[in-house]
Amino acid sequence: MVPLFNAETPVVGKLSIISMRGCEQFTQTINDYLKGFRPYDSEESYVTHVTCPRFGTGEGKCVINETVRGHDVYIICDVFNYGVTYQMYGIENHMSPDDHYQDLKRIIAAMGGKARRVTVVMPMLYEGRQHKRAGRESLDAAMMLQELNSMGVSNILTFDAHDPRVQNAIPLGGFDDVQPTYQMIKALVRSVPDIELNKDETIIISPDEGGMARCMYYSSVLKLDLGMFYKRRNYSVIVNGKNPIVAHEYLGRDVDGKNVIIIDDMISSGESVIDVAQKLHARGAKRIFVFASFGLFTNGLEVFDKAYADGIITKIFTTNLVYRRPGLCEKEWYSEVDMSKYVSLLIDTLNHDETISHLLDPVGKIQNLVTRIEERRNK
């Protein structure tokens, strides 16, 4: 692999990557890529090891096993990894986002301000859905960003933020919202070789009005038509902290006989995306693909198995940026989008204090990919 930089290119500081619990495999893959990028470097590993043990009461602490004095530190943090457990009063507990966030603060505190720069790579933003106030509500995402900023974190690197305007909470702090657009499209092309990315064959669909900006980008770079659903809610009642959805109403061009790509930032329970897919299937959509940066599948996989068996959904694409539910990767309807190389490139570039603008703007790569598809079809 051709390195992006050479031995003479200055760096911010010695590179250290810290994996929080549950991110070890992803961090090791990043480390392997970085060693390939830097053949001139004699470092055996860029990973700095930490431990976050828990006492029997559930209290915790952090111990950093190697020095980070003067280092450029990148903390890989997946606050949604419920696969990590700990013992409290003899009971096994799955770590919640709050538990992971507390460990993140412990790691930063354990450095004692000795690192030259600290960057938090938090793919799915902690409390990102609690980004605005409606009534007497807490502003958890803003509080989190301000707290990390006050602890000395220079930059927060996140992916497909639910609402990127949350960065207004730290106007003088670093905040980069990265989109996995190119990686998603590339995964689709590899997984479905006969896909046609032209407006006669394929249409982009937003499952709600809040995701329109994301879908407009896909529609623009791929030159595809765009449709959307809007959620009709019952504002007279509140169920599980929100107004329940009464129906999804469609606005857009006819989808009969077309491939449909539904694009969203996350799949939580999956009820919303399956309802949208059912309505598109009833309208005659040929194949239905789903792009979601984060596949949480909080209510299990059975409902998706049924949707696939019924021909409602053809394939779902989510990234490996967050914990994947056991058994997910073996499903016929699922395709994983590997983001480890992309994260490695971002870290390598930032460590050399270079701009990442070219990495954040994949338009050229997407256009080249679409051109190759058209050339293949015309042969």
ZIMO-V228248 format. One record per helix or strand of 2 or more residues. SS is the DSSP state (@ for helix, = for strand). FROM is the first residue (numbers start at 1). TO is the last residue. Records with the same first field share a line. If there is no record, write none. Layout:
SS=FROM-TO, FROM-TO
//
This chain:
==14-19, 50-51, 63-64, 71-76, 85-88, 91-94, 117-121, 155-159, 174-178, 202-206, 225-233, 245-251, 259-267, 287-295, 315-319, 334-337
@=24-37, 97-111, 140-150, 164-170, 181-191, 209-222, 271-282, 302-309, 328-330, 340-351, 357-360, 363-378
//
